[in-house]
Amino acid sequence: MPQCNIDAKGKAVRLIGGILTVVASIIIAGLIQFSVIPSGQISWLTVIAMMFGGLFAIYEGRTGWCVVRAMGFKTPL
């Protein structure tokens, strides 16, 4: 289990940001599916990348662990 390396404010920011990113990726996927946005390989890869990034941010927010801080970088939150 990763060791907690962020405070409550950092957890909240990562959790809310992750949830918003997942919701945005679902909306964009719907827009692509119903041909509001032209579909293509790049657009679906973008949706997948957004979903993965959002889910990872939610994981960071829930566990209190930040991968960037674990690598030794200082983050403002």
MOPAC internal coordinates of N, CA, C and O (Angstrom, degrees):
PM7 1SCF
backbone

  N    0.0000 0     0.00 0     0.00 0    0    0    0
  C    1.4513 1     0.00 0     0.00 0    1    0    0
  C    1.5259 1   109.45 1     0.00 0    2    1    0
  O    1.2310 1   120.28 1   -49.64 1    3    2    1
  N    1.3503 1   117.06 1   130.36 1    3    2    1
  C    1.4614 1   119.64 1   178.80 1    5    3    2
  C    1.5234 1   111.30 1   -63.81 1    6    5    3
  O    1.2310 1   121.17 1   -32.51 1    7    6    5
  N    1.3225 1   115.36 1   147.49 1    7    6    5
  C    1.4620 1   121.13 1  -178.82 1    9    7    6
  C    1.5306 1   109.71 1   -84.02 1   10    9    7
  O    1.2310 1   120.42 1   -42.75 1   11   10    9
  N    1.3221 1   116.80 1   137.25 1   11   10    9
  C    1.4614 1   122.44 1  -179.34 1   13   11   10
  C    1.5311 1   109.83 1   -60.18 1   14   13   11
  O    1.2310 1   120.58 1   -53.42 1   15   14   13
  N    1.3406 1   116.49 1   126.58 1   15   14   13
  C    1.4558 1   119.03 1   179.83 1   17   15   14
  C    1.5382 1   112.79 1  -134.62 1   18   17   15
  O    1.2310 1   119.99 1  -165.66 1   19   18   17
  N    1.3527 1   117.63 1    14.34 1   19   18   17
  C    1.4586 1   121.12 1   175.15 1   21   19   18
  C    1.5271 1   109.34 1  -132.89 1   22   21   19
  O    1.2310 1   121.25 1   -24.04 1   23   22   21
  N    1.3207 1   115.22 1   155.96 1   23   22   21
  C    1.4661 1   120.02 1  -178.62 1   25   23   22
  C    1.5332 1   110.71 1   -88.83 1   26   25   23
  O    1.2310 1   120.68 1     4.20 1   27   26   25
  N    1.3212 1   116.30 1  -175.80 1   27   26   25
  C    1.4648 1   122.02 1  -175.90 1   29   27   26
  C    1.5273 1   111.79 1   -63.34 1   30   29   27
  O    1.2310 1   119.96 1   142.56 1   31   30   29
  N    1.3208 1   117.68 1   -37.44 1   31   30   29
  C    1.4686 1   120.58 1   179.17 1   33   31   30
  C    1.5333 1   110.48 1   -65.43 1   34   33   31
  O    1.2310 1   120.25 1   136.43 1   35   34   33
  N    1.3268 1   117.14 1   -43.57 1   35   34   33
  C    1.4620 1   121.06 1   177.65 1   37   35   34
  C    1.5231 1   112.09 1   -63.93 1   38   37   35
  O    1.2310 1   120.65 1   141.53 1   39   38   37
  N    1.3330 1   116.36 1   -38.47 1   39   38   37
  C    1.4615 1   120.48 1   177.00 1   41   39   38
  C    1.5240 1   110.58 1   -61.87 1   42   41   39
  O    1.2310 1   120.79 1   134.50 1   43   42   41
  N    1.3303 1   116.10 1   -45.50 1   43   42   41
  C    1.4634 1   120.65 1  -178.27 1   45   43   42
  C    1.5234 1   111.54 1   -63.46 1   46   45   43
  O    1.2310 1   120.53 1   136.33 1   47   46   45
  N    1.3272 1   116.60 1   -43.67 1   47   46   45
  C    1.4645 1   120.88 1  -179.91 1   49   47   46
  C    1.5306 1   110.48 1   -62.69 1   50   49   47
  O    1.2310 1   119.94 1   135.65 1   51   50   49
  N    1.3175 1   117.72 1   -44.35 1   51   50   49
  C    1.4588 1   120.97 1  -179.87 1   53   51   50
  C    1.5279 1   111.51 1   -67.26 1   54   53   51
  O    1.2310 1   120.29 1   140.01 1   55   54   53
  N    1.3182 1   117.06 1   -39.99 1   55   54   53
  C    1.4614 1   120.99 1  -179.43 1   57   55   54
  C    1.5273 1   110.86 1   -66.51 1   58   57   55
  O    1.2310 1   119.89 1   131.52 1   59   58   57
  N    1.3199 1   117.81 1   -48.48 1   59   58   57
  C    1.4687 1   121.21 1   179.77 1   61   59   58
  C    1.5238 1   110.99 1   -65.29 1   62   61   59
  O    1.2310 1   120.42 1   136.70 1   63   62   61
  N    1.3286 1   116.80 1   -43.30 1   63   62   61
  C    1.4655 1   120.27 1   177.58 1   65   63   62
  C    1.5143 1   112.14 1   -61.56 1   66   65   63
  O    1.2310 1   120.35 1   139.38 1   67   66   65
  N    1.3295 1   116.93 1   -40.62 1   67   66   65
  C    1.4590 1   120.90 1   178.37 1   69   67   66
  C    1.5160 1   112.20 1   -64.68 1   70   69   67
  O    1.2310 1   120.62 1   136.66 1   71   70   69
  N    1.3270 1   116.42 1   -43.34 1   71   70   69
  C    1.4645 1   120.09 1   179.05 1   73   71   70
  C    1.5238 1   110.60 1   -63.39 1   74   73   71
  O    1.2310 1   120.03 1   135.67 1   75   74   73
  N    1.3313 1   117.55 1   -44.33 1   75   74   73
  C    1.4650 1   120.92 1   178.74 1   77   75   74
  C    1.5265 1   111.66 1   -62.82 1   78   77   75
  O    1.2310 1   120.09 1   141.99 1   79   78   77
  N    1.3203 1   117.43 1   -38.01 1   79   78   77
  C    1.4636 1   120.92 1   179.00 1   81   79   78
  C    1.5214 1   111.30 1   -67.67 1   82   81   79
  O    1.2310 1   119.86 1   138.78 1   83   82   81
  N    1.3216 1   117.87 1   -41.22 1   83   82   81
  C    1.4659 1   120.79 1   177.65 1   85   83   82
  C    1.5232 1   110.10 1   -63.77 1   86   85   83
  O    1.2310 1   120.19 1   135.89 1   87   86   85
  N    1.3300 1   117.23 1   -44.11 1   87   86   85
  C    1.4705 1   120.66 1   179.20 1   89   87   86
  C    1.5301 1   110.02 1   -62.44 1   90   89   87
  O    1.2310 1   120.19 1   136.14 1   91   90   89
  N    1.3263 1   117.25 1   -43.86 1   91   90   89
  C    1.4670 1   120.81 1   178.69 1   93   91   90
  C    1.5240 1   111.17 1   -62.12 1   94   93   91
  O    1.2310 1   119.81 1   140.18 1   95   94   93
  N    1.3230 1   117.96 1   -39.82 1   95   94   93
  C    1.4669 1   119.77 1   179.70 1   97   95   94
  C    1.5280 1   111.20 1   -66.59 1   98   97   95
  O    1.2310 1   120.11 1   145.00 1   99   98   97
  N    1.3380 1   117.39 1   -35.00 1   99   98   97
  C    1.4677 1   120.60 1   176.98 1  101   99   98
  C    1.5291 1   110.18 1   -67.30 1  102  101   99
  O    1.2310 1   120.45 1   138.35 1  103  102  101
  N    1.3184 1   116.75 1   -41.65 1  103  102  101
  C    1.4637 1   120.42 1   178.35 1  105  103  102
  C    1.5254 1   110.58 1   -63.34 1  106  105  103
  O    1.2310 1   120.38 1   134.34 1  107  106  105
  N    1.3192 1   116.89 1   -45.66 1  107  106  105
  C    1.4652 1   120.66 1   179.52 1  109  107  106
  C    1.5259 1   110.75 1   -63.82 1  110  109  107
  O    1.2310 1   119.99 1   141.00 1  111  110  109
  N    1.3267 1   117.62 1   -39.00 1  111  110  109
  C    1.4641 1   120.51 1   177.02 1  113  111  110
  C    1.5267 1   110.33 1   -61.19 1  114  113  111
  O    1.2310 1   120.33 1   138.90 1  115  114  113
  N    1.3301 1   116.98 1   -41.10 1  115  114  113
  C    1.4608 1   120.33 1   177.05 1  117  115  114
  C    1.5123 1   112.18 1   -64.09 1  118  117  115
  O    1.2310 1   120.54 1   138.62 1  119  118  117
  N    1.3307 1   116.56 1   -41.38 1  119  118  117
  C    1.4646 1   120.17 1   178.20 1  121  119  118
  C    1.5264 1   111.65 1   -64.01 1  122  121  119
  O    1.2310 1   120.22 1   142.88 1  123  122  121
  N    1.3109 1   117.19 1   -37.12 1  123  122  121
  C    1.4662 1   120.88 1   177.20 1  125  123  122
  C    1.5241 1   109.94 1   -69.64 1  126  125  123
  O    1.2310 1   120.51 1   136.19 1  127  126  125
  N    1.3295 1   116.63 1   -43.81 1  127  126  125
  C    1.4637 1   121.44 1  -177.63 1  129  127  126
  C    1.5289 1   111.34 1   -61.16 1  130  129  127
  O    1.2310 1   119.97 1   141.82 1  131  130  129
  N    1.3390 1   117.66 1   -38.18 1  131  130  129
  C    1.4605 1   121.42 1  -178.47 1  133  131  130
  C    1.5246 1   112.58 1   -95.67 1  134  133  131
  O    1.2310 1   120.55 1  -161.65 1  135  134  133
  N    1.3326 1   116.56 1    18.35 1  135  134  133
  C    1.4710 1   124.88 1   172.94 1  137  135  134
  C    1.5241 1   114.03 1    61.18 1  138  137  135
  O    1.2310 1   119.86 1  -154.07 1  139  138  137
  N    1.3044 1   117.88 1    25.93 1  139  138  137
  C    1.4605 1   120.48 1   172.70 1  141  139  138
  C    1.5270 1   108.48 1   -75.54 1  142  141  139
  O    1.2310 1   121.02 1   141.85 1  143  142  141
  N    1.3125 1   115.66 1   -38.15 1  143  142  141
  C    1.4583 1   123.33 1   173.66 1  145  143  142
  C    1.5233 1   106.50 1  -109.67 1  146  145  143
  O    1.2310 1   119.90 1   -46.38 1  147  146  145
  N    1.3416 1   117.79 1   133.62 1  147  146  145
  C    1.4645 1   118.74 1   179.31 1  149  147  146
  C    1.5385 1   111.26 1   -58.66 1  150  149  147
  O    1.2310 1   120.99 1   -46.34 1  151  150  149
  N    1.3260 1   115.71 1   133.66 1  151  150  149
  C    1.4613 1   119.02 1  -178.65 1  153  151  150
  C    1.5202 1   110.77 1   -88.60 1  154  153  151
  O    1.2310 1   121.41 1   -22.13 1  155  154  153
  N    1.2834 1   114.91 1   157.87 1  155  154  153
  C    1.4490 1   123.14 1   178.69 1  157  155  154
  C    1.5055 1   108.44 1   178.70 1  158  157  155
  O    1.2310 1   120.97 1    -6.75 1  159  158  157
  N    1.3131 1   115.74 1   173.25 1  159  158  157
  C    1.4555 1   119.86 1  -177.61 1  161  159  158
  C    1.5279 1   111.48 1   -62.16 1  162  161  159
  O    1.2310 1   120.25 1   139.92 1  163  162  161
  N    1.3197 1   117.12 1   -40.08 1  163  162  161
  C    1.4615 1   120.80 1  -178.74 1  165  163  162
  C    1.5286 1   110.79 1   -63.47 1  166  165  163
  O    1.2310 1   119.90 1   137.20 1  167  166  165
  N    1.3144 1   117.79 1   -42.80 1  167  166  165
  C    1.4595 1   119.75 1  -177.18 1  169  167  166
  C    1.5234 1   111.54 1   -66.11 1  170  169  167
  O    1.2310 1   119.78 1   140.11 1  171  170  169
  N    1.3334 1   118.02 1   -39.89 1  171  170  169
  C    1.4702 1   119.52 1   178.53 1  173  171  170
  C    1.5282 1   111.42 1   -70.54 1  174  173  171
  O    1.2310 1   120.28 1   145.64 1  175  174  173
  N    1.3141 1   117.08 1   -34.36 1  175  174  173
  C    1.4677 1   119.36 1   176.05 1  177  175  174
  C    1.5283 1   110.57 1   -65.55 1  178  177  175
  O    1.2310 1   120.46 1   144.57 1  179  178  177
  N    1.3284 1   116.73 1   -35.43 1  179  178  177
  C    1.4563 1   120.73 1   176.82 1  181  179  178
  C    1.5197 1   110.91 1   -63.30 1  182  181  179
  O    1.2310 1   120.61 1   136.02 1  183  182  181
  N    1.3418 1   116.45 1   -43.98 1  183  182  181
  C    1.4657 1   121.11 1   178.64 1  185  183  182
  C    1.5302 1   110.29 1   -61.78 1  186  185  183
  O    1.2310 1   120.34 1   135.84 1  187  186  185
  N    1.3208 1   116.95 1   -44.16 1  187  186  185
  C    1.4672 1   121.06 1   179.87 1  189  187  186
  C    1.5298 1   110.58 1   -63.72 1  190  189  187
  O    1.2310 1   120.38 1   137.29 1  191  190  189
  N    1.3281 1   116.87 1   -42.71 1  191  190  189
  C    1.4682 1   120.79 1   179.24 1  193  191  190
  C    1.5300 1   110.98 1   -64.66 1  194  193  191
  O    1.2310 1   120.29 1   139.09 1  195  194  193
  N    1.3264 1   117.05 1   -40.91 1  195  194  193
  C    1.4664 1   120.38 1   177.36 1  197  195  194
  C    1.5206 1   110.72 1   -63.29 1  198  197  195
  O    1.2310 1   120.60 1   136.61 1  199  198  197
  N    1.3256 1   116.47 1   -43.39 1  199  198  197
  C    1.4684 1   120.25 1  -179.50 1  201  199  198
  C    1.5314 1   110.27 1   -62.82 1  202  201  199
  O    1.2310 1   120.52 1   133.23 1  203  202  201
  N    1.3201 1   116.61 1   -46.77 1  203  202  201
  C    1.4634 1   120.83 1   179.24 1  205  203  202
  C    1.5276 1   110.73 1   -60.88 1  206  205  203
  O    1.2310 1   120.40 1   133.01 1  207  206  205
  N    1.3269 1   116.84 1   -46.99 1  207  206  205
  C    1.4613 1   120.75 1  -179.78 1  209  207  206
  C    1.5194 1   112.27 1   -62.07 1  210  209  207
  O    1.2310 1   120.52 1   137.87 1  211  210  209
  N    1.3216 1   116.62 1   -42.13 1  211  210  209
  C    1.4529 1   120.42 1   178.45 1  213  211  210
  C    1.5125 1   112.64 1   -64.90 1  214  213  211
  O    1.2310 1   120.87 1   136.76 1  215  214  213
  N    1.3285 1   115.94 1   -43.24 1  215  214  213
  C    1.4665 1   119.59 1   178.52 1  217  215  214
  C    1.5257 1   111.22 1   -65.09 1  218  217  215
  O    1.2310 1   120.54 1   143.43 1  219  218  217
  N    1.3324 1   116.57 1   -36.57 1  219  218  217
  C    1.4599 1   119.62 1   177.87 1  221  219  218
  C    1.5288 1   110.94 1   -67.56 1  222  221  219
  O    1.2310 1   120.29 1   141.35 1  223  222  221
  N    1.3412 1   117.06 1   -38.65 1  223  222  221
  C    1.4632 1   120.39 1   177.43 1  225  223  222
  C    1.5321 1   110.69 1   -64.83 1  226  225  223
  O    1.2310 1   120.42 1   141.88 1  227  226  225
  N    1.3239 1   116.81 1   -38.12 1  227  226  225
  C    1.4666 1   120.56 1   176.00 1  229  227  226
  C    1.5263 1   109.53 1   -62.74 1  230  229  227
  O    1.2310 1   120.42 1   137.12 1  231  230  229
  N    1.3204 1   116.80 1   -42.88 1  231  230  229
  C    1.4685 1   120.94 1   177.41 1  233  231  230
  C    1.5307 1   110.39 1   -59.47 1  234  233  231
  O    1.2310 1   120.52 1   134.49 1  235  234  233
  N    1.3414 1   116.61 1   -45.51 1  235  234  233
  C    1.4573 1   120.07 1   179.17 1  237  235  234
  C    1.5274 1   111.19 1   -61.69 1  238  237  235
  O    1.2310 1   120.51 1   138.16 1  239  238  237
  N    1.3326 1   116.64 1   -41.84 1  239  238  237
  C    1.4485 1   120.33 1  -179.88 1  241  239  238
  C    1.5201 1   112.58 1   -66.63 1  242  241  239
  O    1.2310 1   120.01 1   142.25 1  243  242  241
  N    1.3214 1   117.59 1   -37.75 1  243  242  241
  C    1.4667 1   121.02 1  -179.44 1  245  243  242
  C    1.5284 1   112.38 1   -72.71 1  246  245  243
  O    1.2310 1   120.49 1   142.44 1  247  246  245
  N    1.3293 1   116.68 1   -37.56 1  247  246  245
  C    1.4659 1   119.59 1  -176.53 1  249  247  246
  C    1.5297 1   112.77 1   -90.35 1  250  249  247
  O    1.2310 1   120.10 1   161.49 1  251  250  249
  N    1.3397 1   117.41 1   -18.51 1  251  250  249
  C    1.4630 1   119.83 1  -177.39 1  253  251  250
  C    1.5141 1   112.71 1    78.07 1  254  253  251
  O    1.2310 1   120.49 1  -159.52 1  255  254  253
  N    1.3081 1   116.67 1    20.48 1  255  254  253
  C    1.4632 1   121.49 1  -177.93 1  257  255  254
  C    1.5142 1   109.48 1  -116.87 1  258  257  255
  O    1.2310 1   120.00 1   -48.82 1  259  258  257
  N    1.3128 1   117.60 1   131.18 1  259  258  257
  C    1.4634 1   122.97 1   179.60 1  261  259  258
  C    1.5282 1   108.78 1  -115.58 1  262  261  259
  O    1.2310 1   120.59 1   -54.84 1  263  262  261
  N    1.3156 1   116.49 1   125.16 1  263  262  261
  C    1.4598 1   120.81 1  -177.55 1  265  263  262
  C    1.5337 1   111.01 1   -65.14 1  266  265  263
  O    1.2310 1   120.04 1   143.78 1  267  266  265
  N    1.3313 1   117.53 1   -36.22 1  267  266  265
  C    1.4653 1   120.62 1  -179.04 1  269  267  266
  C    1.5295 1   109.98 1   -66.53 1  270  269  267
  O    1.2310 1   120.40 1   137.27 1  271  270  269
  N    1.3343 1   116.84 1   -42.73 1  271  270  269
  C    1.4706 1   119.70 1   177.08 1  273  271  270
  C    1.5283 1   111.20 1   -67.21 1  274  273  271
  O    1.2310 1   120.60 1   146.09 1  275  274  273
  N    1.3201 1   116.45 1   -33.91 1  275  274  273
  C    1.4664 1   119.91 1   178.70 1  277  275  274
  C    1.5246 1   111.19 1   -64.46 1  278  277  275
  O    1.2310 1   120.29 1   153.82 1  279  278  277
  N    1.3467 1   117.05 1   -26.18 1  279  278  277
  C    1.4636 1   120.56 1   177.93 1  281  279  278
  C    1.5185 1   111.99 1   -84.46 1  282  281  279
  O    1.2310 1   120.09 1   177.97 1  283  282  281
  N    1.3487 1   117.43 1    -2.03 1  283  282  281
  C    1.4560 1   120.24 1   175.00 1  285  283  282
  C    1.5102 1   115.79 1   102.42 1  286  285  283
  O    1.2310 1   119.83 1  -179.80 1  287  286  285
  N    1.3340 1   117.94 1     0.20 1  287  286  285
  C    1.4589 1   121.30 1   178.44 1  289  287  286
  C    1.5233 1   109.76 1   -84.79 1  290  289  287
  O    1.2310 1   120.60 1   -34.35 1  291  290  289
  N    1.3306 1   116.46 1   145.65 1  291  290  289
  C    1.4657 1   121.32 1   175.86 1  293  291  290
  C    1.5304 1   108.46 1   -89.67 1  294  293  291
  O    1.2310 1   120.56 1   -49.54 1  295  294  293
  N    1.3248 1   116.53 1   130.46 1  295  294  293
  C    1.4648 1   120.88 1   175.58 1  297  295  294
  C    1.5180 1   108.42 1  -113.64 1  298  297  295
  O    1.2310 1   119.90 1   -28.80 1  299  298  297
  N    1.3460 1   117.79 1   151.20 1  299  298  297
  C    1.4573 1   119.88 1  -175.89 1  301  299  298
  C    1.5229 1   113.85 1   -67.58 1  302  301  299
  O    1.2310 1   119.25 1   157.78 1  303  302  301
  N    1.3189 1   119.03 1   -22.22 1  303  302  301
  C    1.4702 1   120.27 1  -179.02 1  305  303  302
  C    1.5016 1   110.63 1  -112.56 1  306  305  303
  O    1.2310 1   120.10 1   180.00 1  307  306  305

